[in-house]
Amino acid sequence: MTSGNPFEIAQRQLDDCARILDLDPGVHAILRQPMREMHLALPVRMDDGSVQVFPAYRVQYNDAKGPTKGGIRFHPEETIDTVRALAAWMTWKCALLDLPLGGGKGGVICNPKSLSRNELERLSRAYARAFAPFIGPDVDVPAPDVYTNPQIMAWMMDEYSKVLHKNAFGVLTGKPLCVGGSAGRGDATARGGLITIREAAGILGLDLSRARIAIQGYGNAGYYAAALARSEFGSTIVAVSDSRGGVYHPTGIDPDVALAHKQATGSVAGLPGAQPIANGDLLELDVDVLIPAALEQVITGENAGRVKARILAELANGPTTPEADEILDANGVHVIPDFLCNAGGVTVSYFEMVQNNAMFYWEEGEVHQRLDQRMTLAYHRVLEAAQRYGVTMRQAAYAVAVSTVAEAMQLRGWV
Ligand code: NAD
């Protein structure tokens, strides 16, 4: 999945922040490691009667600000270091958005594309059963991530509820609406990212109705980013891609036609009327906004110098390496760092937890308005810190988030 070790990158980013903030050494030492991590083996009965054992992880990185929160990823190349990195980034993301939550993450090494629906359900239930003693609304609250979805969340919530002998909707978020989901959760990550792009465009004087946008990854984050950029801003989506390839059309791709093609064929590749484009070439297109919305470390020291976009909006987690960051900064690319850009998902997940607790559900418009308020505020907190410290947007996001977690740790007497 990745060329470098993502957790080492996360640690380097934290070390950099510790220097900028002159962070207390005790706080720094605690924040360099996950607070707790679990490695379990999940036996699953396959359709042919055999038993397959899937390695599964849950990392609870830091809970100074509240219960840990973070998605579960099903991926054949999942590693514990990816889960650790993603759990660290969740910690910073929740702190940056000022949510009363810590950071966590989970993963299973599996190839969901090769599993039948019944096998996927048994695997999802096995995960919820095995981790049931270690998760819960006050402890650690999972959610969807790459190759997990609302249906999987519904199975997991149901399994956890059976273990507890009571309905426990609040155990995880990203559920379907009729079993405790929140209105507005489906497109929340992309919607939140677009709010940060709107704010950045305002600062840079970029007219989004004339903007050309390229998007890598066409799942939950990527598809909704394409659809909303077109419907909300009138932008032109010139390229999209997924794991099997990409397509380019200079006058624009209709996001819903691309989605229908992907649903029919398994990929956006081969979309009629569009030209094929390799995933790597998509990143180097002459566009106004580039949105990586797939996996980690796609913009590196090798290709960062060829990124032509004015705004790099990181909907994916960890798409940019530290070497690339330096080049992008020198070239004046405005980077909206991942744990700011993609924080809309966890923000609406937090709203889902609040609604589950209250047993009272909000209208979609209320979710959108509250999301907009929080994302706009977070973007400007980061921009202001970037100007105050004279650092990049990523370093500024770290400074805001880490000092918030550090304050919570100090107030709780951990250091
Ligand atoms: P998803 O499973 O819905 O979609 C992933 C997409 O990436 C698919 O279209 C897949 O084909 C594509 N992809 C996989 N490997 C690729 C490759 N090598 N090159 C190009 N495309 C590739 O996942 P998602 O939920 O959209 O998550 C995408 C990214 O956004 C991840 O980094 C995830 O951590 C991040 N994210 C998602 C959410 C959320 O709420 N869904 C929240 C925050 C961050």
Residues whose N, C-alpha, C, O or C-beta is under 5 A from the ligand:
A	BS01	NAD	P144 D145 V146 Y147 T189 Q216 G217 Y218 G219 N220 A221 G222 S241 D242 S243 N279 A293 A294 L295 L315 A316 N317 N342 G345
